[in-house]
Amino acid sequence: MPPADDARSLFSLPRDVAYLDTCYMGPLPSASVEAGWMALDRKAHPWTVVGDDFFVPGETYRGLLADLLGLDADGVAITPSVSFGLSTFAALLPLAEGEVVVVPADEFPSNLNPWTVAADRAGATVVRVPRPADGDITASLEQAVADHGDRVALVASPPCHWTDGTPIDLVRVGAAARSVGAALAVDVCQSLGGVPFDGAAVRPDVVAGATYKWLLGPYSMGFAWFAPRWREGEPLDHGWSGRAGAEDFAALTQPSEGYRPGARRYDVGEPAQHTQMPVALASLRLVTEWGPAATAAHARRLTDRIAEGAAALGFGVAPPHRRSDHIVGLDLAPTGLEPADLAGSLADAHVHVSVRGRAVRVSAHRFNDDEDVDRLLAALAGAVGAQVPA
């Protein structure tokens, strides 16, 4: 692998394109693309696919994700999405009438819809906690838990807000949830791979994610980790491969009533994903080799440069302690720019970011570099009719 400062060479990223939008979708590394072509070729020759291919790659997948989460591989289920994993947990959660689920305001639907549907069925309530003026989402979630006390059955939160990367201290949020006997659900789709996750410190009940963003993998592949006390429930998908003894194809005429160990029972049907799994594994190995801590440090240097330069151009920028390492939100309100107009002008300059509401969401991964930052700041300067800050 090339040196860390040449990570861009591992991707098919034209030099005149500044792709600062992993929050939207991460690019596939070239090695993952090659793995995908090889997987498709095997599907063209199905006699080369053997019994172990239905189980062994999946176990490798569980292990790599467990390492990134700092949790055990037995708790990892293979899912197609964040919503599948959290919907599985919502079906396991014994919500009762009058109980409360606490989530941050403006949460992404995958970490909201499972709880609203479950709450409606049980006669419970989802409380969407507004963001305070000082941006301290952590404190606002803690206060909401204190306000509702032992009526809180679940707190659902990401490590950072998906719209602008505002960080949330999950260790504190988890402690608040446990203090009233509530469970903690975490959506790591916008963080795992880009920044470290300390599962042992957070102590979640469930963690769900997808591979297509910060894990640089394919779309429609995800995962969910379930704490030990949640591993004996009924799965949403009653596929054959989650059952005990599934490895013995000859015995499938008499399927077992038991399940494979751990959270494997919660796998989506056809978890082997013969054409997708090799792509995901190649990307996971790269992200793991880089190390999330090193990736976060690299990204922080770039997002700090972006924040400083954008502030000098008149964009609103949160203070450093209210920013994640890998994502920075630039508020358009002080500039008077229209979101749709700015998005178009940036794309015309081959600068790719996301505009969410009144904010520009900029995200940096290991493949980004200073030239990407220079191109972004030049495009922002052009949009406001100013000179690029020195």
C-alpha positions in Angstrom: 0.0 0.0 0.0 1.3 3.5 -0.8 2.3 5.8 2.1 -0.6 7.3 4.1 -0.1 10.7 2.4 -0.7 9.1 -1.0 -4.0 7.4 -0.1 -5.7 9.1 -3.0 -3.8 6.9 -5.5 -5.8 3.9 -4.2 -8.9 5.4 -5.8 -10.1 6.5 -9.3 -10.4 10.1 -8.3 -9.5 12.6 -11.1 -7.2 15.3 -9.9 -9.5 18.1 -11.0 -12.3 16.8 -8.8 -12.6 17.7 -5.1 -14.8 15.0 -3.6 -15.5 16.1 -0.1 -18.8 14.2 0.3 -18.2 10.8 2.0 -21.3 11.7 4.1 -23.3 11.2 0.9 -21.4 8.2 -0.4 -17.9 7.0 -0.1 -16.0 6.1 -3.3 -14.9 2.5 -3.8 -11.2 1.9 -3.7 -9.7 0.5 -6.8 -9.0 -2.8 -5.0 -12.7 -3.1 -4.1 -13.7 -2.5 -7.7 -11.4 -5.3 -8.8 -12.8 -7.6 -6.1 -16.2 -6.8 -7.4 -15.3 -7.8 -11.0 -13.8 -11.0 -9.8 -16.9 -11.8 -7.7 -19.1 -11.2 -10.8 -16.9 -13.5 -12.8 -17.4 -16.3 -10.2 -21.1 -15.8 -10.4 -20.8 -16.4 -14.2 -19.2 -19.7 -13.3 -21.3 -20.9 -10.3 -19.6 -24.2 -10.1 -16.7 -22.4 -8.5 -18.9 -21.2 -5.6 -18.6 -23.8 -2.8 -20.4 -24.4 0.5 -17.8 -22.4 2.6 -18.5 -19.4 0.5 -21.9 -19.1 2.2 -20.4 -18.7 5.6 -16.6 -18.0 5.8 -16.6 -14.6 4.2 -19.5 -13.5 6.4 -17.5 -14.5 9.5 -14.6 -12.4 8.3 -17.0 -9.5 7.8 -18.3 -9.9 11.3 -14.7 -9.9 12.7 -13.6 -6.8 10.8 -16.6 -4.8 11.9 -16.3 -6.0 15.5 -12.7 -4.8 15.5 -13.8 -1.3 14.3 -16.6 -1.2 16.9 -14.5 -2.5 19.8 -17.1 -5.2 20.4 -17.5 -8.9 19.9 -18.0 -10.6 16.5 -20.7 -12.9 17.9 -23.0 -9.8 18.3 -22.7 -8.8 14.6 -25.6 -9.5 12.2 -25.3 -9.0 8.5 -28.0 -6.6 7.3 -28.8 -4.6 4.1 -29.2 -1.3 5.9 -29.3 0.7 9.1 -33.1 0.6 9.1 -33.1 -3.2 9.0 -30.9 -3.5 12.0 -32.8 -0.9 14.0 -36.2 -2.3 13.0 -35.0 -5.7 14.2 -34.2 -4.1 17.6 -37.5 -2.2 17.6 -39.3 -5.5 17.3 -37.3 -6.9 20.3 -37.8 -3.8 22.5 -40.7 -4.3 25.0 -42.2 -0.8 24.6 -45.2 -0.1 26.7 -48.0 2.4 26.7 -46.9 5.7 28.1 -43.2 5.1 27.6 -40.8 7.4 25.8 -38.2 7.1 23.1 -35.7 10.0 23.0 -34.0 11.0 19.8 -32.2 14.2 18.6 -34.3 16.6 16.5 -34.0 16.3 12.8 -32.6 12.8 13.0 -32.2 10.8 9.8 -35.3 8.6 9.1 -33.4 5.3 9.4 -32.9 6.1 13.1 -36.3 7.5 13.6 -38.9 5.6 11.6 -38.3 2.2 13.4 -39.1 4.0 16.8 -42.1 6.0 15.6 -43.7 2.8 14.2 -43.0 0.8 17.3 -44.2 3.7 19.5 -47.4 4.1 17.6 -48.2 0.4 18.0 -47.4 0.4 21.8 -49.0 3.7 22.6 -45.6 5.2 23.5 -44.2 8.5 22.4 -41.1 9.6 20.5 -39.6 12.8 21.9 -37.5 14.7 19.4 -35.1 16.8 21.4 -34.4 20.2 19.9 -30.9 21.4 19.4 -30.0 24.1 21.9 -28.7 27.5 20.9 -25.2 26.6 22.1 -25.1 23.4 20.0 -24.7 21.0 23.0 -26.8 18.1 21.8 -25.3 15.8 24.4 -26.6 18.0 27.3 -30.0 18.4 25.7 -30.4 14.6 25.4 -29.3 14.2 29.0 -31.8 16.7 30.1 -34.6 15.0 28.2 -33.8 11.7 29.9 -33.8 13.4 33.3 -37.1 15.2 32.5 -38.9 11.9 31.5 -37.2 9.7 34.1 -38.1 6.0 34.2 -40.7 6.5 31.4 -37.7 6.5 29.0 -37.4 3.1 27.4 -34.8 3.9 24.7 -32.4 6.7 23.7 -31.5 6.6 20.0 -28.5 8.7 18.9 -25.7 8.9 16.4 -22.1 9.8 17.5 -22.6 13.0 15.4 -25.5 14.8 13.8 -25.8 13.7 10.2 -26.6 17.2 8.8 -23.5 19.0 10.0 -21.3 16.7 12.1 -22.1 18.2 15.5 -20.6 15.7 18.0 -22.6 13.8 20.6 -20.9 12.2 23.6 -22.3 8.7 23.6 -20.6 7.7 26.8 -22.5 10.4 28.6 -25.8 9.7 26.8 -25.4 6.0 27.5 -24.8 6.6 31.2 -27.9 8.8 31.3 -30.0 6.1 29.6 -28.8 3.4 32.0 -29.5 5.6 35.0 -33.3 5.3 34.2 -33.1 1.7 33.0 -33.4 2.6 29.3 -31.6 1.0 26.3 -29.2 2.8 24.0 -29.4 2.5 20.2 -26.6 4.0 18.1 -26.5 4.7 14.3 -22.8 4.8 13.2 -23.5 5.2 9.5 -21.9 8.7 9.5 -18.9 7.9 11.6 -17.6 4.3 11.7 -14.4 4.1 9.7 -13.9 7.9 9.7 -13.4 8.3 13.5 -12.9 5.8 16.3 -15.7 4.1 18.1 -15.2 2.7 21.6 -18.0 0.2 22.1 -16.7 -0.8 25.5 -17.0 2.7 26.8 -20.3 3.5 25.1 -22.0 0.2 26.2 -24.8 0.3 23.6 -27.6 -2.2 23.3 -27.6 -2.0 19.5 -25.3 -0.4 17.0 -26.3 -0.2 13.3 -24.4 1.0 10.3 -24.0 0.7 6.5 -20.8 0.1 4.5 -21.4 2.6 1.6 -20.2 5.8 3.4 -17.2 5.9 5.7 -16.4 2.2 5.2 -16.1 2.8 1.5 -18.1 -0.3 0.6 -21.1 -1.2 -1.6 -24.6 0.1 -1.2 -27.2 -2.2 0.4 -24.8 -3.9 2.8 -24.9 -3.1 6.5 -24.6 -4.5 9.9 -26.0 -4.4 13.4 -24.4 -5.4 16.7 -26.7 -6.6 19.5 -25.7 -6.7 23.2 -25.7 -10.2 24.7 -29.1 -9.8 26.4 -30.8 -9.1 23.1 -29.5 -12.2 21.2 -32.2 -14.6 22.0 -35.1 -12.8 20.2 -37.1 -13.6 17.1 -35.6 -12.4 13.8 -37.4 -10.3 11.2 -36.1 -12.6 8.4 -36.5 -16.4 8.8 -33.9 -17.4 6.3 -32.3 -20.8 6.2 -28.7 -19.7 6.9 -29.4 -18.3 10.4 -30.5 -21.7 11.7 -28.3 -24.2 13.6 -26.7 -26.7 11.3 -27.3 -24.6 8.1 -23.7 -25.5 7.0 -25.0 -29.1 6.2 -26.8 -28.6 2.9 -27.9 -32.2 2.8 -29.8 -31.8 6.0 -31.8 -28.7 5.0 -34.8 -30.9 4.2 -35.2 -31.1 8.0 -34.4 -27.5 9.1 -33.4 -26.9 12.7 -35.7 -25.1 15.2 -32.6 -23.6 16.8 -30.3 -20.8 15.6 -26.7 -20.3 14.9 -24.9 -18.6 17.9 -25.0 -15.0 18.8 -26.7 -12.4 16.6 -26.4 -14.5 13.4 -30.1 -15.3 13.7 -30.8 -11.6 12.8 -28.9 -11.8 9.5 -30.9 -10.8 6.5 -31.8 -13.6 4.1 -28.9 -14.5 1.7 -26.2 -12.9 3.9 -23.4 -14.5 1.9 -23.9 -11.7 -0.7 -21.5 -13.4 -3.2 -21.1 -10.4 -5.5 -21.2 -7.7 -2.8 -19.3 -9.3 0.1 -15.9 -9.4 -1.6 -16.2 -5.6 -2.3 -17.2 -4.9 1.3 -14.3 -7.0 2.7 -11.7 -5.3 0.5 -12.9 -1.9 1.6 -13.1 -2.9 5.3 -9.5 -4.2 5.2 -8.3 -0.9 3.8 -10.2 1.2 6.4 -8.9 -1.1 9.2 -5.3 -0.9 7.9 -5.5 2.9 7.9 -7.0 2.9 11.4 -9.9 5.2 12.3 -7.8 7.3 14.7 -5.2 8.1 12.1 -8.0 8.8 9.5 -9.7 11.1 12.0 -6.4 13.0 12.7 -5.9 13.4 8.9 -9.4 14.6 8.4 -9.3 17.0 11.3 -6.4 18.9 9.8 -8.3 19.3 6.6 -11.7 20.3 8.2 -10.0 22.8 10.5 -8.5 24.4 7.4 -11.9 24.5 5.8 -13.5 25.9 8.8 -10.9 28.7 9.2 -11.1 29.6 5.5 -14.9 29.5 5.3 -15.2 31.7 8.4 -13.0 34.3 6.8 -15.3 34.3 3.8 -18.3 35.0 6.0 -19.8 31.5 6.5 -21.0 30.6 9.9 -18.8 27.9 11.5 -19.2 26.2 14.9 -16.3 26.4 17.4 -13.8 23.6 17.4 -15.3 21.7 20.3 -18.7 21.6 18.5 -17.2 20.0 15.3 -16.4 16.4 14.5 -13.0 15.5 13.1 -14.3 14.3 9.8 -17.4 16.6 9.1 -17.8 20.4 9.2 -21.0 22.3 8.6 -20.8 25.8 7.0 -23.9 27.9 7.7 -25.1 29.9 4.7 -27.3 32.3 6.5 -24.6 35.0 7.1 -23.7 35.0 3.4 -27.2 35.3 2.0 -26.5 32.5 -0.5 -29.3 30.3 -1.7 -28.5 26.6 -1.0 -29.6 25.3 -4.5 -27.6 28.1 -6.2 -24.5 27.3 -4.2 -24.7 23.5 -4.7 -24.9 24.1 -8.5 -21.9 26.5 -8.6 -19.8 24.2 -6.5 -20.6 21.2 -8.7 -19.7 23.3 -11.8 -16.3 23.9 -10.2 -15.9 20.1 -9.7 -16.3 20.5 -6.0 -18.7 17.9 -4.5 -20.2 18.5 -1.0 -23.8 18.2 0.3 -26.1 21.1 1.1 -28.5 20.2 3.9 -31.0 22.8 4.9 -29.1 26.1 5.2 -25.7 24.4 5.7 -23.0 23.1 3.5 -21.9 19.7 4.8 -18.3 19.0 4.1 -16.7 15.7 4.9 -13.1 14.6 4.6 -11.7 11.0 4.5 -8.2 9.6 4.1 -8.1 10.1 0.4 -8.7 13.8 0.6 -5.8 16.3 0.6 -4.9 19.9 0.8 -5.5 20.4 -2.9 -9.1 19.4 -2.4 -9.4 22.0 0.4 -7.8 24.7 -1.8 -10.3 23.9 -4.6 -13.3 24.1 -2.2 -12.2 27.4 -0.7 -11.6 28.9 -4.1 -15.1 27.9 -5.1 -16.6 29.3 -2.0 -14.7 32.5 -2.5 -16.1 32.7 -6.0 -19.6 32.2 -4.7 -19.4 35.1 -2.3 -17.4 37.3 -4.6 -14.3 37.4 -2.4 -10.6 36.6 -2.6 -9.4 33.2 -1.3 -8.2 33.8 2.3 -4.4 33.8 2.6 
